[in-house]
């Protein structure tokens, strides 16, 4: 699984958007990619919604108070 993520990382960030002039630029690009990957990308295995949204929906299904709309 880690190899698959590493391949995705290389293909989507390094190959498409590199090279960077400084280490700082690279660090910022990596953090931005991780944020996008975890929070905004559409994931086909979970209904083409972002993973963050899927997690929120899952927790709402687990807690009856959240299902009623009470945070």
CHARMM-style PDB file with segment names, atoms N, HN, CA, C and O in Angstrom:
ATOM      1  N   UNK     1       0.826  -1.181   0.000  1.00  0.00      PROA
ATOM      2  CA  UNK     1       0.000   0.000   0.000  1.00  0.00      PROA
ATOM      3  C   UNK     1       0.881   1.260   0.000  1.00  0.00      PROA
ATOM      4  O   UNK     1       0.584   2.237  -0.687  1.00  0.00      PROA
ATOM      5  N   UNK     2       1.951   1.218   0.770  1.00  0.00      PROA
ATOM      6  HN  UNK     2       2.192   0.424   1.328  1.00  0.00      PROA
ATOM      7  CA  UNK     2       2.853   2.372   0.805  1.00  0.00      PROA
ATOM      8  C   UNK     2       3.493   2.607  -0.562  1.00  0.00      PROA
ATOM      9  O   UNK     2       3.704   3.753  -0.960  1.00  0.00      PROA
ATOM     10  N   UNK     3       3.799   1.534  -1.278  1.00  0.00      PROA
ATOM     11  HN  UNK     3       3.627   0.604  -0.955  1.00  0.00      PROA
ATOM     12  CA  UNK     3       4.392   1.691  -2.617  1.00  0.00      PROA
ATOM     13  C   UNK     3       3.406   2.347  -3.574  1.00  0.00      PROA
ATOM     14  O   UNK     3       3.797   3.160  -4.412  1.00  0.00      PROA
ATOM     15  N   UNK     4       2.130   1.998  -3.452  1.00  0.00      PROA
ATOM     16  HN  UNK     4       1.812   1.338  -2.771  1.00  0.00      PROA
ATOM     17  CA  UNK     4       1.109   2.603  -4.313  1.00  0.00      PROA
ATOM     18  C   UNK     4       0.988   4.097  -4.021  1.00  0.00      PROA
ATOM     19  O   UNK     4       0.888   4.903  -4.947  1.00  0.00      PROA
ATOM     20  N   UNK     5       0.997   4.468  -2.747  1.00  0.00      PROA
ATOM     21  HN  UNK     5       1.078   3.813  -1.996  1.00  0.00      PROA
ATOM     22  CA  UNK     5       0.916   5.879  -2.381  1.00  0.00      PROA
ATOM     23  C   UNK     5       2.155   6.631  -2.857  1.00  0.00      PROA
ATOM     24  O   UNK     5       2.057   7.757  -3.346  1.00  0.00      PROA
ATOM     25  N   UNK     6       3.308   6.007  -2.711  1.00  0.00      PROA
ATOM     26  HN  UNK     6       3.386   5.093  -2.314  1.00  0.00      PROA
ATOM     27  CA  UNK     6       4.545   6.638  -3.173  1.00  0.00      PROA
ATOM     28  C   UNK     6       4.509   6.862  -4.689  1.00  0.00      PROA
ATOM     29  O   UNK     6       4.945   7.909  -5.168  1.00  0.00      PROA
ATOM     30  N   UNK     7       3.998   5.896  -5.438  1.00  0.00      PROA
ATOM     31  HN  UNK     7       3.644   5.045  -5.049  1.00  0.00      PROA
ATOM     32  CA  UNK     7       3.871   6.048  -6.889  1.00  0.00      PROA
ATOM     33  C   UNK     7       2.917   7.174  -7.252  1.00  0.00      PROA
ATOM     34  O   UNK     7       3.187   7.952  -8.168  1.00  0.00      PROA
ATOM     35  N   UNK     8       1.806   7.262  -6.539  1.00  0.00      PROA
ATOM     36  HN  UNK     8       1.587   6.631  -5.795  1.00  0.00      PROA
ATOM     37  CA  UNK     8       0.838   8.337  -6.770  1.00  0.00      PROA
ATOM     38  C   UNK     8       1.481   9.686  -6.468  1.00  0.00      PROA
ATOM     39  O   UNK     8       1.339  10.641  -7.232  1.00  0.00      PROA
ATOM     40  N   UNK     9       2.183   9.750  -5.353  1.00  0.00      PROA
ATOM     41  HN  UNK     9       2.298   8.974  -4.732  1.00  0.00      PROA
ATOM     42  CA  UNK     9       2.863  10.982  -4.960  1.00  0.00      PROA
ATOM     43  C   UNK     9       3.846  11.430  -6.032  1.00  0.00      PROA
ATOM     44  O   UNK     9       3.867  12.603  -6.407  1.00  0.00      PROA
ATOM     45  N   UNK    10       4.653  10.511  -6.520  1.00  0.00      PROA
ATOM     46  HN  UNK    10       4.636   9.559  -6.214  1.00  0.00      PROA
ATOM     47  CA  UNK    10       5.643  10.846  -7.547  1.00  0.00      PROA
ATOM     48  C   UNK    10       4.971  11.280  -8.847  1.00  0.00      PROA
ATOM     49  O   UNK    10       5.390  12.255  -9.471  1.00  0.00      PROA
ATOM     50  N   UNK    11       3.935  10.562  -9.250  1.00  0.00      PROA
ATOM     51  HN  UNK    11       3.594   9.771  -8.743  1.00  0.00      PROA
ATOM     52  CA  UNK    11       3.278  10.876 -10.519  1.00  0.00      PROA
ATOM     53  C   UNK    11       2.536  12.204 -10.467  1.00  0.00      PROA
ATOM     54  O   UNK    11       2.605  12.993 -11.410  1.00  0.00      PROA
ATOM     55  N   UNK    12       1.823  12.455  -9.364  1.00  0.00      PROA
ATOM     56  HN  UNK    12       1.767  11.814  -8.599  1.00  0.00      PROA
ATOM     57  CA  UNK    12       0.962  13.637  -9.297  1.00  0.00      PROA
ATOM     58  C   UNK    12       1.679  14.897  -8.831  1.00  0.00      PROA
ATOM     59  O   UNK    12       1.312  16.000  -9.237  1.00  0.00      PROA
ATOM     60  N   UNK    13       2.680  14.754  -8.000  1.00  0.00      PROA
ATOM     61  HN  UNK    13       2.979  13.859  -7.670  1.00  0.00      PROA
ATOM     62  CA  UNK    13       3.344  15.955  -7.509  1.00  0.00      PROA
ATOM     63  C   UNK    13       4.710  16.155  -8.161  1.00  0.00      PROA
ATOM     64  O   UNK    13       4.950  17.174  -8.808  1.00  0.00      PROA
ATOM     65  N   UNK    14       5.571  15.216  -7.997  1.00  0.00      PROA
ATOM     66  HN  UNK    14       5.376  14.388  -7.472  1.00  0.00      PROA
ATOM     67  CA  UNK    14       6.954  15.401  -8.439  1.00  0.00      PROA
ATOM     68  C   UNK    14       7.051  15.525  -9.952  1.00  0.00      PROA
ATOM     69  O   UNK    14       7.684  16.454 -10.452  1.00  0.00      PROA
ATOM     70  N   UNK    15       6.437  14.608 -10.690  1.00  0.00      PROA
ATOM     71  HN  UNK    15       5.923  13.853 -10.283  1.00  0.00      PROA
ATOM     72  CA  UNK    15       6.544  14.623 -12.147  1.00  0.00      PROA
ATOM     73  C   UNK    15       5.805  15.805 -12.767  1.00  0.00      PROA
ATOM     74  O   UNK    15       6.319  16.444 -13.685  1.00  0.00      PROA
ATOM     75  N   UNK    16       4.602  16.099 -12.270  1.00  0.00      PROA
ATOM     76  HN  UNK    16       4.185  15.580 -11.524  1.00  0.00      PROA
ATOM     77  CA  UNK    16       3.794  17.156 -12.880  1.00  0.00      PROA
ATOM     78  C   UNK    16       4.198  18.569 -12.464  1.00  0.00      PROA
ATOM     79  O   UNK    16       4.069  19.507 -13.250  1.00  0.00      PROA
ATOM     80  N   UNK    17       4.685  18.724 -11.237  1.00  0.00      PROA
ATOM     81  HN  UNK    17       4.790  17.961 -10.599  1.00  0.00      PROA
ATOM     82  CA  UNK    17       4.886  20.082 -10.730  1.00  0.00      PROA
ATOM     83  C   UNK    17       6.330  20.442 -10.397  1.00  0.00      PROA
ATOM     84  O   UNK    17       6.617  21.608 -10.123  1.00  0.00      PROA
ATOM     85  N   UNK    18       7.232  19.487 -10.412  1.00  0.00      PROA
ATOM     86  HN  UNK    18       6.999  18.540 -10.634  1.00  0.00      PROA
ATOM     87  CA  UNK    18       8.635  19.760 -10.077  1.00  0.00      PROA
ATOM     88  C   UNK    18       9.380  20.286 -11.289  1.00  0.00      PROA
ATOM     89  O   UNK    18       8.782  20.383 -12.361  1.00  0.00      PROA
ATOM     90  N   UNK    19      10.609  20.618 -11.178  1.00  0.00      PROA
ATOM     91  HN  UNK    19      11.095  20.540 -10.308  1.00  0.00      PROA
ATOM     92  CA  UNK    19      11.421  20.653  -9.961  1.00  0.00      PROA
ATOM     93  C   UNK    19      11.254  21.970  -9.217  1.00  0.00      PROA
ATOM     94  O   UNK    19      10.741  22.946  -9.765  1.00  0.00      PROA
ATOM     95  N   UNK    20      11.696  21.986  -7.961  1.00  0.00      PROA
ATOM     96  HN  UNK    20      12.113  21.194  -7.516  1.00  0.00      PROA
ATOM     97  CA  UNK    20      11.636  23.183  -7.134  1.00  0.00      PROA
ATOM     98  C   UNK    20      13.035  23.735  -6.957  1.00  0.00      PROA
ATOM     99  O   UNK    20      14.016  22.993  -7.012  1.00  0.00      PROA
ATOM    100  N   UNK    21      13.126  25.031  -6.746  1.00  0.00      PROA
ATOM    101  HN  UNK    21      12.330  25.634  -6.702  1.00  0.00      PROA
ATOM    102  CA  UNK    21      14.438  25.683  -6.621  1.00  0.00      PROA
ATOM    103  C   UNK    21      15.025  25.553  -5.220  1.00  0.00      PROA
ATOM    104  O   UNK    21      16.245  25.518  -5.057  1.00  0.00      PROA
ATOM    105  N   UNK    22      14.163  25.483  -4.211  1.00  0.00      PROA
ATOM    106  HN  UNK    22      13.172  25.512  -4.343  1.00  0.00      PROA
ATOM    107  CA  UNK    22      14.666  25.408  -2.836  1.00  0.00      PROA
ATOM    108  C   UNK    22      13.984  24.271  -2.081  1.00  0.00      PROA
ATOM    109  O   UNK    22      12.925  23.777  -2.469  1.00  0.00      PROA
ATOM    110  N   UNK    23      14.622  23.885  -1.011  1.00  0.00      PROA
ATOM    111  HN  UNK    23      15.482  24.286  -0.696  1.00  0.00      PROA
ATOM    112  CA  UNK    23      14.037  22.844  -0.154  1.00  0.00      PROA
ATOM    113  C   UNK    23      12.719  23.334   0.436  1.00  0.00      PROA
ATOM    114  O   UNK    23      11.766  22.563   0.552  1.00  0.00      PROA
ATOM    115  N   UNK    24      12.660  24.591   0.803  1.00  0.00      PROA
ATOM    116  HN  UNK    24      13.434  25.218   0.709  1.00  0.00      PROA
ATOM    117  CA  UNK    24      11.437  25.183   1.374  1.00  0.00      PROA
ATOM    118  C   UNK    24      10.267  25.081   0.384  1.00  0.00      PROA
ATOM    119  O   UNK    24       9.153  24.738   0.779  1.00  0.00      PROA
ATOM    120  N   UNK    25      10.512  25.374  -0.884  1.00  0.00      PROA
ATOM    121  HN  UNK    25      11.417  25.653  -1.205  1.00  0.00      PROA
ATOM    122  CA  UNK    25       9.459  25.259  -1.898  1.00  0.00      PROA
ATOM    123  C   UNK    25       8.963  23.822  -1.994  1.00  0.00      PROA
ATOM    124  O   UNK    25       7.761  23.585  -2.107  1.00  0.00      PROA
ATOM    125  N   UNK    26       9.873  22.876  -1.949  1.00  0.00      PROA
ATOM    126  HN  UNK    26      10.850  23.069  -1.857  1.00  0.00      PROA
ATOM    127  CA  UNK    26       9.495  21.463  -2.004  1.00  0.00      PROA
ATOM    128  C   UNK    26       8.687  21.068  -0.784  1.00  0.00      PROA
ATOM    129  O   UNK    26       7.682  20.369  -0.915  1.00  0.00      PROA
ATOM    130  N   UNK    27       9.097  21.497   0.400  1.00  0.00      PROA
ATOM    131  HN  UNK    27       9.913  22.065   0.507  1.00  0.00      PROA
ATOM    132  CA  UNK    27       8.368  21.171   1.625  1.00  0.00      PROA
ATOM    133  C   UNK    27       6.942  21.704   1.582  1.00  0.00      PROA
ATOM    134  O   UNK    27       6.007  21.010   1.980  1.00  0.00      PROA
ATOM    135  N   UNK    28       6.772  22.927   1.104  1.00  0.00      PROA
ATOM    136  HN  UNK    28       7.532  23.491   0.780  1.00  0.00      PROA
ATOM    137  CA  UNK    28       5.431  23.514   0.998  1.00  0.00      PROA
ATOM    138  C   UNK    28       4.597  22.744  -0.019  1.00  0.00      PROA
ATOM    139  O   UNK    28       3.419  22.484   0.224  1.00  0.00      PROA
ATOM    140  N   UNK    29       5.181  22.380  -1.140  1.00  0.00      PROA
ATOM    141  HN  UNK    29       6.139  22.591  -1.337  1.00  0.00      PROA
ATOM    142  CA  UNK    29       4.453  21.607  -2.154  1.00  0.00      PROA
ATOM    143  C   UNK    29       4.008  20.260  -1.604  1.00  0.00      PROA
ATOM    144  O   UNK    29       2.893  19.818  -1.881  1.00  0.00      PROA
ATOM    145  N   UNK    30       4.857  19.608  -0.833  1.00  0.00      PROA
ATOM    146  HN  UNK    30       5.762  19.968  -0.607  1.00  0.00      PROA
ATOM    147  CA  UNK    30       4.496  18.315  -0.239  1.00  0.00      PROA
ATOM    148  C   UNK    30       3.339  18.482   0.736  1.00  0.00      PROA
ATOM    149  O   UNK    30       2.390  17.699   0.705  1.00  0.00      PROA
ATOM    150  N   UNK    31       3.404  19.490   1.602  1.00  0.00      PROA
ATOM    151  HN  UNK    31       4.176  20.125   1.628  1.00  0.00      PROA
ATOM    152  CA  UNK    31       2.322  19.713   2.566  1.00  0.00      PROA
ATOM    153  C   UNK    31       1.000  20.029   1.863  1.00  0.00      PROA
ATOM    154  O   UNK    31      -0.055  19.551   2.280  1.00  0.00      PROA
ATOM    155  N   UNK    32       1.056  20.821   0.815  1.00  0.00      PROA
ATOM    156  HN  UNK    32       1.913  21.209   0.476  1.00  0.00      PROA
ATOM    157  CA  UNK    32      -0.162  21.136   0.058  1.00  0.00      PROA
ATOM    158  C   UNK    32      -0.736  19.886  -0.597  1.00  0.00      PROA
ATOM    159  O   UNK    32      -1.954  19.710  -0.620  1.00  0.00      PROA
ATOM    160  N   UNK    33       0.121  19.010  -1.133  1.00  0.00      PROA
ATOM    161  HN  UNK    33       1.111  19.153  -1.115  1.00  0.00      PROA
ATOM    162  CA  UNK    33      -0.341  17.785  -1.777  1.00  0.00      PROA
ATOM    163  C   UNK    33      -0.971  16.852  -0.749  1.00  0.00      PROA
ATOM    164  O   UNK    33      -2.012  16.252  -1.015  1.00  0.00      PROA
ATOM    165  N   UNK    34      -0.355  16.725   0.413  1.00  0.00      PROA
ATOM    166  HN  UNK    34       0.491  17.213   0.629  1.00  0.00      PROA
ATOM    167  CA  UNK    34      -0.913  15.865   1.463  1.00  0.00      PROA
ATOM    168  C   UNK    34      -2.268  16.384   1.906  1.00  0.00      PROA
ATOM    169  O   UNK    34      -3.193  15.599   2.115  1.00  0.00      PROA
ATOM    170  N   UNK    35      -2.400  17.694   2.052  1.00  0.00      PROA
ATOM    171  HN  UNK    35      -1.649  18.332   1.882  1.00  0.00      PROA
ATOM    172  CA  UNK    35      -3.688  18.281   2.429  1.00  0.00      PROA
ATOM    173  C   UNK    35      -4.751  17.977   1.372  1.00  0.00      PROA
ATOM    174  O   UNK    35      -5.867  17.578   1.702  1.00  0.00      PROA
ATOM    175  N   UNK    36      -4.396  18.167   0.105  1.00  0.00      PROA
ATOM    176  HN  UNK    36      -3.489  18.491  -0.163  1.00  0.00      PROA
ATOM    177  CA  UNK    36      -5.344  17.874  -0.980  1.00  0.00      PROA
ATOM    178  C   UNK    36      -5.720  16.383  -0.969  1.00  0.00      PROA
ATOM    179  O   UNK    36      -6.896  16.038  -1.086  1.00  0.00      PROA
ATOM    180  N   UNK    37      -4.729  15.513  -0.828  1.00  0.00      PROA
ATOM    181  HN  UNK    37      -3.774  15.794  -0.732  1.00  0.00      PROA
ATOM    182  CA  UNK    37      -4.953  14.070  -0.878  1.00  0.00      PROA
ATOM    183  C   UNK    37      -5.873  13.615   0.250  1.00  0.00      PROA
ATOM    184  O   UNK    37      -6.725  12.752   0.038  1.00  0.00      PROA
ATOM    185  N   UNK    38      -5.715  14.176   1.430  1.00  0.00      PROA
ATOM    186  HN  UNK    38      -5.023  14.877   1.601  1.00  0.00      PROA
ATOM    187  CA  UNK    38      -6.500  13.744   2.582  1.00  0.00      PROA
ATOM    188  C   UNK    38      -7.851  14.426   2.707  1.00  0.00      PROA
ATOM    189  O   UNK    38      -8.757  13.871   3.330  1.00  0.00      PROA
ATOM    190  N   UNK    39      -8.014  15.611   2.134  1.00  0.00      PROA
ATOM    191  HN  UNK    39      -7.278  16.061   1.628  1.00  0.00      PROA
ATOM    192  CA  UNK    39      -9.218  16.390   2.415  1.00  0.00      PROA
ATOM    193  C   UNK    39     -10.070  16.755   1.208  1.00  0.00      PROA
ATOM    194  O   UNK    39     -11.273  16.960   1.370  1.00  0.00      PROA
ATOM    195  N   UNK    40      -9.503  16.846   0.000  1.00  0.00      PROA
ATOM    196  HN  UNK    40      -8.525  16.680  -0.131  1.00  0.00      PROA
ATOM    197  CA  UNK    40     -10.293  17.370  -1.115  1.00  0.00      PROA
ATOM    198  C   UNK    40     -10.396  16.473  -2.340  1.00  0.00      PROA
ATOM    199  O   UNK    40     -11.295  16.666  -3.158  1.00  0.00      PROA
ATOM    200  N   UNK    41      -9.513  15.506  -2.489  1.00  0.00      PROA
ATOM    201  HN  UNK    41      -8.783  15.350  -1.824  1.00  0.00      PROA
ATOM    202  CA  UNK    41      -9.562  14.685  -3.703  1.00  0.00      PROA
ATOM    203  C   UNK    41     -10.836  13.833  -3.699  1.00  0.00      PROA
ATOM    204  O   UNK    41     -11.313  13.433  -2.637  1.00  0.00      PROA
ATOM    205  N   UNK    42     -11.377  13.560  -4.869  1.00  0.00      PROA
ATOM    206  HN  UNK    42     -10.990  13.885  -5.732  1.00  0.00      PROA
ATOM    207  CA  UNK    42     -12.550  12.704  -4.988  1.00  0.00      PROA
ATOM    208  C   UNK    42     -12.078  11.260  -5.053  1.00  0.00      PROA
ATOM    209  O   UNK    42     -11.215  10.913  -5.860  1.00  0.00      PROA
ATOM    210  N   UNK    43     -12.647  10.428  -4.201  1.00  0.00      PROA
ATOM    211  HN  UNK    43     -13.347  10.710  -3.546  1.00  0.00      PROA
ATOM    212  CA  UNK    43     -12.203   9.041  -4.076  1.00  0.00      PROA
ATOM    213  C   UNK    43     -13.289   8.118  -4.623  1.00  0.00      PROA
ATOM    214  O   UNK    43     -14.394   8.073  -4.083  1.00  0.00      PROA
ATOM    215  N   UNK    44     -12.980   7.384  -5.690  1.00  0.00      PROA
ATOM    216  HN  UNK    44     -12.082   7.421  -6.128  1.00  0.00      PROA
ATOM    217  CA  UNK    44     -13.958   6.532  -6.367  1.00  0.00      PROA
ATOM    218  C   UNK    44     -14.511   5.404  -5.517  1.00  0.00      PROA
ATOM    219  O   UNK    44     -15.666   5.017  -5.692  1.00  0.00      PROA
ATOM    220  N   UNK    45     -13.725   4.870  -4.609  1.00  0.00      PROA
ATOM    221  HN  UNK    45     -12.786   5.184  -4.467  1.00  0.00      PROA
ATOM    222  CA  UNK    45     -14.175   3.744  -3.786  1.00  0.00      PROA
ATOM    223  C   UNK    45     -15.187   4.141  -2.722  1.00  0.00      PROA
ATOM    224  O   UNK    45     -15.837   3.273  -2.140  1.00  0.00      PROA
ATOM    225  N   UNK    46     -15.332   5.425  -2.459  1.00  0.00      PROA
ATOM    226  HN  UNK    46     -14.804   6.130  -2.932  1.00  0.00      PROA
ATOM    227  CA  UNK    46     -16.270   5.869  -1.426  1.00  0.00      PROA
ATOM    228  C   UNK    46     -17.324   6.816  -2.000  1.00  0.00      PROA
ATOM    229  O   UNK    46     -17.820   7.698  -1.298  1.00  0.00      PROA
ATOM    230  N   UNK    47     -17.657   6.634  -3.251  1.00  0.00      PROA
ATOM    231  HN  UNK    47     -17.254   5.917  -3.821  1.00  0.00      PROA
ATOM    232  CA  UNK    47     -18.748   7.390  -3.861  1.00  0.00      PROA
ATOM    233  C   UNK    47     -18.348   8.720  -4.459  1.00  0.00      PROA
ATOM    234  O   UNK    47     -19.174   9.630  -4.539  1.00  0.00      PROA
ATOM    235  N   UNK    48     -17.107   8.856  -4.879  1.00  0.00      PROA
ATOM    236  HN  UNK    48     -16.437   8.117  -4.814  1.00  0.00      PROA
ATOM    237  CA  UNK    48     -16.614  10.099  -5.490  1.00  0.00      PROA
ATOM    238  C   UNK    48     -16.820  11.315  -4.601  1.00  0.00      PROA
ATOM    239  O   UNK    48     -17.218  12.385  -5.062  1.00  0.00      PROA
ATOM    240  N   UNK    49     -16.540  11.127  -3.316  1.00  0.00      PROA
ATOM    241  HN  UNK    49     -16.216  10.257  -2.942  1.00  0.00      PROA
ATOM    242  CA  UNK    49     -16.544  12.240  -2.376  1.00  0.00      PROA
ATOM    243  C   UNK    49     -15.158  12.295  -1.719  1.00  0.00      PROA
ATOM    244  O   UNK    49     -14.436  11.298  -1.713  1.00  0.00      PROA
ATOM    245  N   UNK    50     -14.790  13.446  -1.171  1.00  0.00      PROA
ATOM    246  HN  UNK    50     -15.377  14.256  -1.176  1.00  0.00      PROA
ATOM    247  CA  UNK    50     -13.489  13.545  -0.501  1.00  0.00      PROA
ATOM    248  C   UNK    50     -13.442  12.666   0.750  1.00  0.00      PROA
ATOM    249  O   UNK    50     -14.468  12.474   1.403  1.00  0.00      PROA
ATOM    250  N   UNK    51     -12.276  12.133   1.092  1.00  0.00      PROA
ATOM    251  HN  UNK    51     -11.442  12.288   0.562  1.00  0.00      PROA
ATOM    252  CA  UNK    51     -12.154  11.297   2.287  1.00  0.00      PROA
ATOM    253  C   UNK    51     -12.609  12.005   3.561  1.00  0.00      PROA
ATOM    254  O   UNK    51     -13.217  11.376   4.426  1.00  0.00      PROA
ATOM    255  N   UNK    52     -12.330  13.284   3.691  1.00  0.00      PROA
ATOM    256  HN  UNK    52     -11.836  13.796   2.987  1.00  0.00      PROA
ATOM    257  CA  UNK    52     -12.739  14.035   4.875  1.00  0.00      PROA
ATOM    258  C   UNK    52     -14.263  14.043   5.019  1.00  0.00      PROA
ATOM    259  O   UNK    52     -14.782  13.876   6.123  1.00  0.00      PROA
ATOM    260  N   UNK    53     -14.974  14.234   3.915  1.00  0.00      PROA
ATOM    261  HN  UNK    53     -14.552  14.369   3.019  1.00  0.00      PROA
ATOM    262  CA  UNK    53     -16.440  14.225   3.928  1.00  0.00      PROA
ATOM    263  C   UNK    53     -16.961  12.833   4.273  1.00  0.00      PROA
ATOM    264  O   UNK    53     -17.920  12.700   5.034  1.00  0.00      PROA
ATOM    265  N   UNK    54     -16.343  11.812   3.725  1.00  0.00      PROA
ATOM    266  HN  UNK    54     -15.565  11.921   3.107  1.00  0.00      PROA
ATOM    267  CA  UNK    54     -16.746  10.432   4.021  1.00  0.00      PROA
ATOM    268  C   UNK    54     -16.603  10.128   5.501  1.00  0.00      PROA
ATOM    269  O   UNK    54     -17.472   9.489   6.095  1.00  0.00      PROA
ATOM    270  N   UNK    55     -15.511  10.583   6.098  1.00  0.00      PROA
ATOM    271  HN  UNK    55     -14.805  11.102   5.616  1.00  0.00      PROA
ATOM    272  CA  UNK    55     -15.292  10.352   7.535  1.00  0.00      PROA
ATOM    273  C   UNK    55     -16.363  11.049   8.364  1.00  0.00      PROA
ATOM    274  O   UNK    55     -16.880  10.471   9.320  1.00  0.00      PROA
ATOM    275  N   UNK    56     -16.697  12.278   8.010  1.00  0.00      PROA
ATOM    276  HN  UNK    56     -16.277  12.747   7.233  1.00  0.00      PROA
ATOM    277  CA  UNK    56     -17.740  13.011   8.730  1.00  0.00      PROA
ATOM    278  C   UNK    56     -19.071  12.275   8.644  1.00  0.00      PROA
ATOM    279  O   UNK    56     -19.766  12.130   9.649  1.00  0.00      PROA
ATOM    280  N   UNK    57     -19.429  11.812   7.451  1.00  0.00      PROA
ATOM    281  HN  UNK    57     -18.864  11.930   6.635  1.00  0.00      PROA
ATOM    282  CA  UNK    57     -20.675  11.068   7.286  1.00  0.00      PROA
ATOM    283  C   UNK    57     -20.669   9.782   8.100  1.00  0.00      PROA
ATOM    284  O   UNK    57     -21.686   9.415   8.689  1.00  0.00      PROA
ATOM    285  N   UNK    58     -19.544   9.104   8.134  1.00  0.00      PROA
ATOM    286  HN  UNK    58     -18.718   9.403   7.655  1.00  0.00      PROA
ATOM    287  CA  UNK    58     -19.440   7.855   8.880  1.00  0.00      PROA
ATOM    288  C   UNK    58     -19.676   8.098  10.367  1.00  0.00      PROA
ATOM    289  O   UNK    58     -20.419   7.355  11.008  1.00  0.00      PROA
ATOM    290  N   UNK    59     -19.045   9.135  10.917  1.00  0.00      PROA
ATOM    291  HN  UNK    59     -18.441   9.738  10.396  1.00  0.00      PROA
ATOM    292  CA  UNK    59     -19.235   9.430  12.338  1.00  0.00      PROA
ATOM    293  C   UNK    59     -20.669   9.836  12.642  1.00  0.00      PROA
ATOM    294  O   UNK    59     -21.195   9.492  13.701  1.00  0.00      PROA
ATOM    295  N   UNK    60     -21.302  10.554  11.743  1.00  0.00      PROA
ATOM    296  HN  UNK    60     -20.874  10.833  10.883  1.00  0.00      PROA
ATOM    297  CA  UNK    60     -22.709  10.908  11.944  1.00  0.00      PROA
ATOM    298  C   UNK    60     -23.594   9.668  12.013  1.00  0.00      PROA
ATOM    299  O   UNK    60     -24.554   9.635  12.783  1.00  0.00      PROA
ATOM    300  N   UNK    61     -23.282   8.662  11.225  1.00  0.00      PROA
ATOM    301  HN  UNK    61     -22.503   8.689  10.599  1.00  0.00      PROA
ATOM    302  CA  UNK    61     -24.055   7.418  11.244  1.00  0.00      PROA
ATOM    303  C   UNK    61     -23.835   6.642  12.538  1.00  0.00      PROA
ATOM    304  O   UNK    61     -24.701   5.865  12.941  1.00  0.00      PROA
ATOM    305  N   UNK    62     -22.702   6.835  13.190  1.00  0.00      PROA
ATOM    306  HN  UNK    62     -21.999   7.466  12.862  1.00  0.00      PROA
ATOM    307  CA  UNK    62     -22.381   6.102  14.409  1.00  0.00      PROA
ATOM    308  C   UNK    62     -22.991   6.732  15.657  1.00  0.00      PROA
ATOM    309  O   UNK    62     -23.261   6.027  16.630  1.00  0.00      PROA
ATOM    310  N   UNK    63     -23.210   8.029  15.647  1.00  0.00      PROA
ATOM    311  HN  UNK    63     -22.991   8.601  14.857  1.00  0.00      PROA
ATOM    312  CA  UNK    63     -23.668   8.761  16.831  1.00  0.00      PROA
ATOM    313  C   UNK    63     -25.075   9.316  16.592  1.00  0.00      PROA
ATOM    314  O   UNK    63     -25.249  10.216  15.770  1.00  0.00      PROA
ATOM    315  N   UNK    64     -26.086   8.786  17.305  1.00  0.00      PROA
ATOM    316  HN  UNK    64     -25.944   8.055  17.972  1.00  0.00      PROA
ATOM    317  CA  UNK    64     -27.467   9.249  17.093  1.00  0.00      PROA
ATOM    318  C   UNK    64     -27.644  10.754  17.309  1.00  0.00      PROA
ATOM    319  O   UNK    64     -28.465  11.369  16.628  1.00  0.00      PROA
ATOM    320  N   UNK    65     -26.904  11.362  18.230  1.00  0.00      PROA
ATOM    321  HN  UNK    65     -26.237  10.863  18.783  1.00  0.00      PROA
ATOM    322  CA  UNK    65     -27.028  12.808  18.462  1.00  0.00      PROA
ATOM    323  C   UNK    65     -26.573  13.592  17.238  1.00  0.00      PROA
ATOM    324  O   UNK    65     -27.163  14.620  16.907  1.00  0.00      PROA
ATOM    325  N   UNK    66     -25.527  13.115  16.562  1.00  0.00      PROA
ATOM    326  HN  UNK    66     -25.048  12.279  16.831  1.00  0.00      PROA
ATOM    327  CA  UNK    66     -25.067  13.791  15.356  1.00  0.00      PROA
ATOM    328  C   UNK    66     -26.042  13.610  14.198  1.00  0.00      PROA
ATOM    329  O   UNK    66     -26.199  14.501  13.364  1.00  0.00      PROA
ATOM    330  N   UNK    67     -26.698  12.447  14.154  1.00  0.00      PROA
ATOM    331  HN  UNK    67     -26.571  11.723  14.832  1.00  0.00      PROA
ATOM    332  CA  UNK    67     -27.686  12.215  13.077  1.00  0.00      PROA
ATOM    333  C   UNK    67     -28.834  13.200  13.173  1.00  0.00      PROA
ATOM    334  O   UNK    67     -29.398  13.599  12.154  1.00  0.00      PROA
ATOM    335  N   UNK    68     -29.184  13.594  14.379  1.00  0.00      PROA
ATOM    336  HN  UNK    68     -28.726  13.269  15.207  1.00  0.00      PROA
ATOM    337  CA  UNK    68     -30.296  14.531  14.576  1.00  0.00      PROA
ATOM    338  C   UNK    68     -29.876  15.966  14.281  1.00  0.00      PROA
ATOM    339  O   UNK    68     -30.703  16.876  14.334  1.00  0.00      PROA
ATOM    340  N   UNK    69     -28.605  16.175  13.974  1.00  0.00      PROA
ATOM    341  HN  UNK    69     -27.933  15.435  13.932  1.00  0.00      PROA
ATOM    342  CA  UNK    69     -28.127  17.511  13.647  1.00  0.00      PROA
ATOM    343  C   UNK    69     -27.613  18.274  14.841  1.00  0.00      PROA
ATOM    344  O   UNK    69     -27.374  19.478  14.748  1.00  0.00      PROA
ATOM    345  N   UNK    70     -27.437  17.601  15.967  1.00  0.00      PROA
ATOM    346  HN  UNK    70     -27.632  16.623  16.043  1.00  0.00      PROA
ATOM    347  CA  UNK    70     -26.883  18.246  17.155  1.00  0.00      PROA
ATOM    348  C   UNK    70     -25.383  17.974  17.222  1.00  0.00      PROA
ATOM    349  O   UNK    70     -24.966  16.829  17.393  1.00  0.00      PROA
ATOM    350  N   UNK    71     -24.569  19.027  17.086  1.00  0.00      PROA
ATOM    351  HN  UNK    71     -24.907  19.958  16.947  1.00  0.00      PROA
ATOM    352  CA  UNK    71     -23.110  18.812  17.094  1.00  0.00      PROA
ATOM    353  C   UNK    71     -22.566  18.402  18.448  1.00  0.00      PROA
ATOM    354  OT1 UNK    71     -21.362  18.191  18.592  1.00  0.00      PROA
TER     355      UNK     71
END
